[in-house]
Amino acid sequence: MTLRRVLIANRGEIAVRIIRACRELAIESVAVFSDADRHALHTLSADRSVHIGPAPPAESYLSIPALLDAAQQTGCDAIHPGYGFLSERPEFALACERAGLVFVGPPARVIELMGSKIAARGLMESAGVPVVPGKAPADQSDEGVAAAAREVGVPVFVKASAGGGGKGMRLLRDPAETASAVQAARREALAAFGDGTLYVERLIERPRHVEIQVCADAHGNVVHLFERECSLQRRHQKVIEESPSHAITPSMRARMGDAAVAAARAAGYRNAGTIEFLVEGEGDSARFYFLEMNTRLQVEHPVTEEVTGVDLVRAQLLIAAGAPLPWAQSDLAQRGHAVECRIYAEDPANDFLPQAGPLLLYREPTGPGVRVDSGFAEGDAVAVNYDPLIAKLIASAETRDGAIDRAIAALRRFPILGVRTNVRFLIQLLQDQAFRQARVHTGYIDLHLSGLLTDTDVPIEALAAAAAVEGAPGAASPGAVVRAEDRDPWSVLRGWGR
C-alpha cells in the first residue's frame, strides 16, 4: 500500500522530524496541537494542522478520541505516535487498527507483551537472551515479593512490571528495609501506571547501558543497526548518548546484535524498536543482560542514523506501508562516531528544576558534522505542560574524540536566552576526564554531580548576548575581517560582568 497522509500524534522536535521524513516521501503530514502549541514550530511546519484541545496532555495529546477524530476528519490513512505520550500504549495502537488506520509501530499485542517487564523477561529467557538474575513471584502480596527479594539476595532492585523511567523502582541493600521498599515501589507503581505488579532483580553494580537498534518488517526480515552507549544518565534518564560504544568489542557487538535480533523475532516485532541491555565488566569477558524493549522510536535515534547512514523515520513509514526492509544485515555498517546531547530548559544549579518561558534568543549552531533536531524557533515559548526538551544536538566525526570536540564547540555556539538550560552542564560532562576515557556507568552523574556542576566557563548568557550583537545592525558585514578581541563579549557589551 501507499501512505498518502499521516497524522503525527505528538509535538515538538519529534513531530518536526517526522514531518521532514513525510515530505521527503511525498506523504502529506497532519500535525495536531493544543492551545499551548497553536503557534509552535510543528504546527506551522505540517501540511495541515488540527486543534485537539486544551494544554493539559490528558485533554489533548493523550486523548485517543481527539486524535482519531483529527485523523478521520483530515482523511489520514496512518498515525505516527513519535515517542512518549501514547507511543507505547497498546490501547492506542488497537484503537488505530479498529478505526482502519495504519499505526506506524508494532502491533498492539507486541506493545502489550513487551510493556510487561515480567512477561518480557519470560519471553527473553525462552528465546535464549540473557536476563538479569531475578524472580517474578506468582504471589504478589507484599510478603510474596519480600520473600522473592530474600531469595535473590541483597542488593536487589524491587521493580514495577509496568512502565519505566525509574518509576516504581527501589534499591534494597539492607534486608531490614525489605518491607518498606516493597510498599514504596508498589505505591509509586500504582500511582504512575495503575499497576502494582512487582518483581525483583539482582543489582548489577556500576553497569553500562548499551542498547541495540532493531528493524523488522511484515515479511519476516529482522536486522540490527548496532549499538548506542547510553550510560550517562541522571536519575535513570539519559543525558548524552553515542555510537558506537567505546567499551564494546567487535566480538561482543556481534553477540549483542544477534541477541537483539533473536529478541525481536521472539516478540513477533515489526517496525523500529530498541533492545536495552545492561553490561557488566569489560572487553570480551563482559556479560550483558536484557533490560527492556522500547517498542517505539528512541529519542537518541539520530546517533544511529549518523553512523549508519540510515533514515530510521523514513524506514518506519515504508515498513508501515508494507514494504520489505531496504537492506540486509550485510549491507549495514558503522562509520565514524556520533554523540547526542539533550538540551533541556532546566536549572542544573537548582536540582535541575524544569523551566518555562519564551526563547528570547535562540540560535542553532551549524557546520560540518553538526545536526540539531529541534521543535523550537526564536520567540517560541517553552510550555509548563510538557517535557522541557528544547533540542538535540548531534555531532559526528571520524573519531570519538573528534565527535566530542565538535559537540563542545557547537554547544559553545548555541546561545539561548529567556530560560535557563543545561548547556553548560553538558559541556562539563563532555570535558570530564572519565567520560573522555569512556570510564562511566549509569550511576556516574549522580555520584559525581557536585564536581560536574563546577563551572569555570564564560556564562552562556554572555555568549548569547555576544551572538545577538554579532547579528545586530552595525555588526561586521559578510567577508569582513573581525579580530578575536572584537568578538570578546566583555569588550563589546555594557552592563555585563564576569
Secondary structure by P-SEA (a helix, b strand, c coil): ccccbbbbccccaaaaaaaaaaaaacbbbbbbbccccccccccccccbbbbccccccccccccaaaaaaaaaaacccccccccccccccaaaaaaaaaaccccccccaaaaaaaacaaaaaaaaaaaccccccccccccccaaaaaaaaaaaccccccccccccccccbbbbccccaaaaaaaaaaaaaaaccccccccccccccbbbbbbbbbbbccccbbbbcbbbbccccccccccccccccccccaaaaaaaaaaaaaaaaaaccccbbbbbbbbccccccbbbbbccccccccccaaaaaaacccaaaaaaaaaaaccccccccccccccbbbbbbbbcccccccccccccccccbbbbbbccccccccccccccccccccccccbbbbbbcccaaaaaaaaaaaaaaccccccccaaaaaaaaaaccccccccccccccccccccccccccccaaaaaaaaaaaaccccccccccccccccccccccccccc
